[in-house]
Amino acid sequence: MDVWLAGTSIGSGQRNPQIDGLSAAGYIVWKVQNMLRNLRRCLWVQALCLSLWPILAFGQSSDLSRNLDACNSGSQSCDRSQLSAAQLADVTFAGHGRNVINCRNGYSSCDLAKLTEPETIALAVANHQRNVSDCSDGMQSCDRSKLTPLEARKMETSQRQRNLAACRDGWGTCDRSKLSSSETVEVDIARRQLNASDCEDGSGICDQAQLTPTQAMDANAAEHLRNAQNCGHGWGECDHSKLTPEEAKQTAYSEKQRNLTSCKDGEETCDYEKLSPSEAKMLADAEHKRNYTACLTGYGYCDPSRLTLEETRTIHPAN
């Protein structure tokens, strides 16, 4: 019997060296051990698959999320075959909305064929109104061929009014060749008034030659008053030679007061040489008092060499 088991244990007729010479009991033990080894291998493979599953699932989830983002943004990397039915519906809806916006903004990516009939009509209305506004505002994007006769007349009126305003205000966009006779007269009057105002205010471009005698007198009076005020307040553009004796006297007094204030405040603009003897003594007394107080309290700049002997005795050494 042992010989039969050894020779016929493999059904194919081939001999297995691992079981050659085994008894029936030995063969059964070998068989069981072999089954256990195969079972352990199977369990190990299953455990490995289970441990790798979250990683694989996370990677697949990330890929699907990135693809969904690409589809929602209209990217060319979008793979619609990976979308669910609900996601595909949302992506299609978002893509349609983007196309509507692109068409409204006049972008080259606009696909008119994908618009519904109401959207096409609304787009045509919006484009026409935008062109009317561009023409009325004098923009280069204006297409006059798309205007109705009434809109064209209104546009010409708007352009004429803009040109008239530019000529009245002296802007560089003024085209006097487009003015009517009455508009030319109106512009000349407005420009003379503007020039007179500039001459009186001392601003803009003043052309004295265009002033009437009355306007020239008013402009000179305004200029004289500005100069007197500048001198009196110590402002930049002051011409003392143009002051009247009374104005010069008032200006000298104002300058003296400003200098005295600067010296009292210790400002760098103080000119000590312009102080009167009484003013100089008043400032010296005030400075002496300040110095003594600083030395006495220990707060502020103190120069002990300028203290009197009596004041020095009152100073605590710790100060």
Backbone torsions as a table, in degrees:
resi	resn	phi	psi	omega
1	MET	NA	-37.9	177.9
2	ASP	-61.4	-38.1	-180.0
3	VAL	-66.4	-40.8	179.2
4	TRP	-61.8	-43.4	-179.8
5	LEU	-64.6	-39.6	-177.8
6	ALA	-69.1	-34.6	-174.4
7	GLY	-89.3	-21.4	-173.9
8	THR	-119.9	18.0	-176.5
9	SER	-73.1	-17.5	177.6
10	ILE	-112.7	121.5	-171.3
11	GLY	-65.5	-20.0	-176.8
12	SER	-78.8	-7.3	-178.0
13	GLY	92.1	-9.4	177.7
14	GLN	-83.2	152.2	-177.7
15	ARG	-93.0	143.3	178.9
16	ASN	-108.5	116.3	-177.1
17	PRO	-65.0	-21.2	-178.8
18	GLN	-72.8	-23.8	-176.8
19	ILE	-117.2	1.6	177.3
20	ASP	-59.8	131.0	176.2
21	GLY	84.1	3.3	-179.7
22	LEU	-80.2	148.5	172.8
23	SER	-81.0	174.8	-179.9
24	ALA	-60.4	-43.3	-179.6
25	ALA	-66.2	-40.3	178.8
26	GLY	-64.7	-37.9	178.9
27	TYR	-64.0	-40.0	180.0
28	ILE	-65.0	-43.8	178.5
29	VAL	-59.9	-45.1	178.8
30	TRP	-60.5	-41.3	-179.2
31	LYS	-61.9	-44.5	-179.2
32	VAL	-65.0	-43.8	179.2
33	GLN	-61.6	-39.5	179.0
34	ASN	-64.9	-39.6	178.3
35	MET	-65.2	-39.2	179.9
36	LEU	-65.2	-40.1	178.9
37	ARG	-63.0	-43.6	178.8
38	ASN	-63.8	-37.3	179.6
39	LEU	-66.1	-40.8	179.5
40	ARG	-64.0	-41.2	177.4
41	ARG	-60.7	-42.6	-178.9
42	CYS	-64.1	-44.1	179.9
43	LEU	-65.4	-36.8	179.9
44	TRP	-65.7	-41.6	178.1
45	VAL	-63.7	-42.3	179.5
46	GLN	-64.1	-41.2	179.4
47	ALA	-63.7	-40.2	178.1
48	LEU	-62.7	-41.2	179.2
49	CYS	-63.9	-42.9	179.9
50	LEU	-64.6	-36.9	-179.1
51	SER	-71.0	-32.2	-179.9
52	LEU	-84.6	-14.1	-175.2
53	TRP	-59.7	-46.0	179.7
54	PRO	-59.8	-37.5	-179.8
55	ILE	-66.0	-45.0	179.6
56	LEU	-64.8	-41.0	-179.4
57	ALA	-66.2	-39.7	179.2
58	PHE	-65.0	-42.2	178.8
59	GLY	-62.4	-42.5	179.1
60	GLN	-66.3	-38.9	178.9
61	SER	-63.8	-41.0	179.1
62	SER	-64.6	-41.1	178.7
63	ASP	-62.1	-42.6	-179.5
64	LEU	-66.5	-38.1	179.1
65	SER	-66.0	-43.2	178.3
66	ARG	-64.1	-39.1	179.4
67	ASN	-65.5	-39.6	178.6
68	LEU	-63.7	-41.7	177.9
69	ASP	-62.4	-41.7	179.8
70	ALA	-63.4	-39.0	179.8
71	CYS	-69.4	-40.5	-179.7
72	ASN	-65.8	-31.7	-179.6
73	SER	-89.2	-1.9	179.2
74	GLY	78.3	20.9	-179.1
75	SER	-71.3	150.2	179.4
76	GLN	-70.5	-17.0	179.5
77	SER	-77.6	-1.5	-179.0
78	CYS	-63.9	131.6	175.6
79	ASP	-114.3	97.8	-175.0
80	ARG	-66.3	-20.0	-179.3
81	SER	-68.0	-18.5	-179.7
82	GLN	-91.0	-0.3	-177.4
83	LEU	-89.9	148.4	172.2
84	SER	-77.1	171.6	-178.9
85	ALA	-61.7	-41.9	-179.6
86	ALA	-67.1	-41.6	179.4
87	GLN	-64.7	-40.2	179.3
88	LEU	-62.5	-39.0	178.2
89	ALA	-64.8	-43.1	179.8
90	ASP	-65.3	-42.3	-179.4
91	VAL	-64.5	-41.6	178.8
92	THR	-62.9	-41.3	179.6
93	PHE	-64.6	-43.8	179.5
94	ALA	-65.2	-40.3	179.0
95	GLY	-64.1	-37.2	178.1
96	HIS	-65.8	-41.6	178.9
97	GLY	-62.6	-40.6	177.7
98	ARG	-62.4	-40.1	-179.5
99	ASN	-65.3	-38.7	177.5
100	VAL	-61.7	-44.5	179.8
101	ILE	-64.8	-42.5	179.2
102	ASN	-60.2	-39.9	179.5
103	CYS	-68.8	-41.0	179.0
104	ARG	-62.6	-34.1	-178.7
105	ASN	-87.8	-2.5	178.4
106	GLY	74.3	25.6	-179.2
107	TYR	-76.3	151.5	-179.8
108	SER	-67.0	-21.1	-179.7
109	SER	-76.5	-1.6	179.8
110	CYS	-65.7	132.9	176.3
111	ASP	-115.0	97.7	-176.7
112	LEU	-62.5	-27.8	-177.1
113	ALA	-66.7	-21.5	-177.2
114	LYS	-91.4	-1.2	179.1
115	LEU	-82.6	146.2	173.8
116	THR	-76.4	168.9	-179.1
117	GLU	-61.6	-45.7	177.2
118	PRO	-61.6	-37.4	179.3
119	GLU	-67.2	-37.4	178.6
120	THR	-65.0	-41.5	179.3
121	ILE	-65.8	-46.0	180.0
122	ALA	-61.3	-37.7	178.6
123	LEU	-64.9	-42.7	180.0
124	ALA	-62.8	-41.5	178.7
125	VAL	-63.8	-45.3	-178.9
126	ALA	-64.6	-41.8	179.7
127	ASN	-63.8	-40.4	179.6
128	HIS	-65.2	-44.2	-179.3
129	GLN	-65.4	-37.6	178.5
130	ARG	-65.0	-38.5	178.6
131	ASN	-67.1	-38.3	177.1
132	VAL	-62.0	-43.9	179.4
133	SER	-64.1	-42.9	179.4
134	ASP	-61.5	-40.9	179.8
135	CYS	-68.5	-40.2	179.8
136	SER	-66.0	-32.9	-178.9
137	ASP	-88.1	-0.7	178.5
138	GLY	73.9	27.7	-179.0
139	MET	-82.7	151.2	-178.3
140	GLN	-67.4	-21.2	179.9
141	SER	-74.9	-1.3	-179.4
142	CYS	-65.7	133.7	175.5
143	ASP	-116.1	97.3	-175.3
144	ARG	-64.4	-25.7	-177.9
145	SER	-66.1	-18.2	-178.5
146	LYS	-96.0	3.1	179.8
147	LEU	-87.4	148.7	173.0
148	THR	-77.5	162.7	178.9
149	PRO	-55.0	-41.5	179.4
150	LEU	-65.6	-42.5	178.9
151	GLU	-64.3	-37.2	179.1
152	ALA	-64.2	-40.4	178.7
153	ARG	-66.2	-40.8	178.3
154	LYS	-65.1	-37.0	179.3
155	MET	-64.9	-42.3	178.8
156	GLU	-63.6	-37.6	177.3
157	THR	-63.7	-43.4	179.2
158	SER	-63.0	-42.4	-179.8
159	GLN	-65.5	-39.7	179.6
160	ARG	-65.4	-39.3	178.6
161	GLN	-66.9	-40.0	177.6
162	ARG	-64.1	-41.6	179.6
163	ASN	-66.5	-38.9	178.0
164	LEU	-62.7	-43.0	178.9
165	ALA	-64.6	-40.0	179.5
166	ALA	-64.0	-39.3	179.9
167	CYS	-70.8	-38.8	178.4
168	ARG	-63.4	-39.9	-175.6
169	ASP	-90.0	-2.2	177.7
170	GLY	76.6	29.6	179.8
171	TRP	-81.1	155.5	-177.9
172	GLY	-67.0	-19.1	-177.9
173	THR	-82.3	1.5	-178.9
174	CYS	-66.3	132.9	175.1
175	ASP	-122.0	96.7	-176.0
176	ARG	-64.9	-21.3	-179.7
177	SER	-67.8	-17.8	-179.2
178	LYS	-95.1	3.0	-179.8
179	LEU	-86.6	144.3	173.1
180	SER	-79.0	173.3	-179.5
181	SER	-61.2	-44.9	179.7
182	SER	-66.7	-37.2	178.3
183	GLU	-67.1	-36.0	178.0
184	THR	-63.0	-43.0	177.3
185	VAL	-62.4	-43.8	179.7
186	GLU	-61.6	-42.1	-179.2
187	VAL	-66.6	-41.7	-179.7
188	ASP	-61.9	-42.0	178.7
189	ILE	-63.9	-45.1	-179.1
190	ALA	-63.4	-38.8	-179.1
191	ARG	-69.4	-36.8	177.3
192	ARG	-65.9	-40.5	177.6
193	GLN	-65.5	-39.8	178.3
194	LEU	-64.7	-40.6	179.0
195	ASN	-65.4	-41.9	178.8
196	ALA	-62.8	-39.6	178.7
197	SER	-65.4	-40.6	178.5
198	ASP	-64.3	-39.1	-179.4
199	CYS	-68.4	-38.8	178.9
200	GLU	-69.6	-38.7	-176.9
201	ASP	-83.8	-13.9	-177.2
202	GLY	70.4	26.2	-178.9
203	SER	-127.0	166.1	178.7
204	GLY	68.7	-155.5	-179.3
205	ILE	-108.0	108.9	-178.7
206	CYS	-94.9	123.8	176.3
207	ASP	-109.9	99.4	-177.3
208	GLN	-59.9	-30.2	-176.7
209	ALA	-65.7	-23.2	-178.0
210	GLN	-90.6	-1.3	-177.6
211	LEU	-82.8	142.7	171.5
212	THR	-76.0	164.4	178.2
213	PRO	-54.5	-41.2	179.5
214	THR	-65.3	-44.8	179.8
215	GLN	-64.0	-38.8	179.0
216	ALA	-64.5	-39.1	178.7
217	MET	-65.3	-43.8	178.8
218	ASP	-64.0	-40.5	-179.4
219	ALA	-65.3	-41.2	179.3
220	ASN	-66.3	-39.2	179.0
221	ALA	-64.5	-41.9	179.6
222	ALA	-65.6	-38.8	179.1
223	GLU	-66.4	-40.6	178.8
224	HIS	-64.1	-41.7	179.4
225	LEU	-65.3	-41.3	178.5
226	ARG	-61.5	-42.0	-178.8
227	ASN	-65.5	-41.7	179.3
228	ALA	-63.9	-40.2	178.5
229	GLN	-66.7	-41.0	178.8
230	ASN	-61.9	-42.8	-179.8
231	CYS	-68.1	-40.6	-178.2
232	GLY	-67.1	-32.8	-178.2
233	HIS	-97.3	-2.6	179.9
234	GLY	75.3	28.5	179.4
235	TRP	-83.8	168.0	-169.3
236	GLY	-56.1	-57.8	-170.7
237	GLU	-88.2	84.1	179.0
238	CYS	-121.4	125.4	177.3
239	ASP	-115.2	99.9	-177.4
240	HIS	-60.8	-27.6	-176.9
241	SER	-68.0	-17.6	-178.4
242	LYS	-95.7	2.4	-178.2
243	LEU	-84.0	146.1	171.7
244	THR	-74.8	164.3	178.4
245	PRO	-55.9	-39.0	180.0
246	GLU	-68.6	-41.3	178.4
247	GLU	-65.6	-39.2	179.2
248	ALA	-64.5	-39.9	178.2
249	LYS	-64.2	-45.1	179.4
250	GLN	-65.2	-38.5	179.1
251	THR	-64.6	-41.8	179.5
252	ALA	-62.7	-41.7	178.5
253	TYR	-64.1	-43.6	179.7
254	SER	-62.9	-41.6	179.7
255	GLU	-65.0	-39.1	179.3
256	LYS	-64.2	-41.5	179.6
257	GLN	-67.0	-40.6	178.8
258	ARG	-64.7	-39.9	179.2
259	ASN	-66.1	-41.3	178.7
260	LEU	-62.4	-42.0	177.8
261	THR	-62.9	-42.0	179.1
262	SER	-61.9	-39.4	-179.8
263	CYS	-69.5	-39.3	177.6
264	LYS	-62.6	-37.6	-177.7
265	ASP	-85.5	-1.3	179.3
266	GLY	69.2	28.3	-178.2
267	GLU	-80.9	155.8	-177.0
268	GLU	-71.2	-16.7	179.5
269	THR	-80.0	-3.0	-179.3
270	CYS	-65.3	131.9	175.6
271	ASP	-113.2	99.2	-174.7
272	TYR	-65.1	-24.9	-178.5
273	GLU	-70.3	-18.9	-179.7
274	LYS	-90.4	0.5	179.2
275	LEU	-81.4	143.6	174.1
276	SER	-76.6	163.4	178.8
277	PRO	-56.4	-40.0	179.8
278	SER	-67.6	-38.3	178.6
279	GLU	-67.9	-41.5	179.0
280	ALA	-62.1	-41.9	179.3
281	LYS	-66.1	-40.4	179.1
282	MET	-61.1	-43.5	179.1
283	LEU	-67.3	-39.0	179.6
284	ALA	-64.6	-41.0	178.4
285	ASP	-64.1	-41.7	-179.8
286	ALA	-65.1	-38.7	179.1
287	GLU	-69.6	-38.5	177.9
288	HIS	-62.8	-41.5	179.3
289	LYS	-66.0	-41.4	178.8
290	ARG	-62.3	-44.0	-178.7
291	ASN	-63.3	-43.8	179.3
292	TYR	-62.6	-42.2	179.1
293	THR	-63.4	-40.2	178.9
294	ALA	-64.1	-42.8	179.6
295	CYS	-67.9	-37.0	-177.2
296	LEU	-71.1	-40.5	-175.5
297	THR	-93.5	-15.5	-177.1
298	GLY	75.6	19.2	-179.1
299	TYR	-126.5	122.0	-178.9
300	GLY	99.8	174.9	-177.7
301	TYR	-72.7	128.9	-178.4
302	CYS	-124.9	130.2	175.3
303	ASP	-117.6	96.7	-176.9
304	PRO	-59.9	-25.2	-177.2
305	SER	-68.0	-17.1	-178.6
306	ARG	-97.6	4.7	177.9
307	LEU	-84.1	149.0	173.4
308	THR	-76.6	167.9	-179.8
309	LEU	-62.6	-40.4	179.5
310	GLU	-65.4	-40.0	179.9
311	GLU	-67.5	-37.9	-179.3
312	THR	-62.0	-37.6	-179.2
313	ARG	-66.8	-24.1	-178.0
314	THR	-85.6	-9.7	-177.2
315	ILE	-82.0	127.0	177.1
316	HIS	-75.1	136.9	-178.0
317	PRO	-54.9	-32.6	-178.1
318	ALA	-65.3	-22.7	-179.1
319	ASN	-80.7	NA	NA
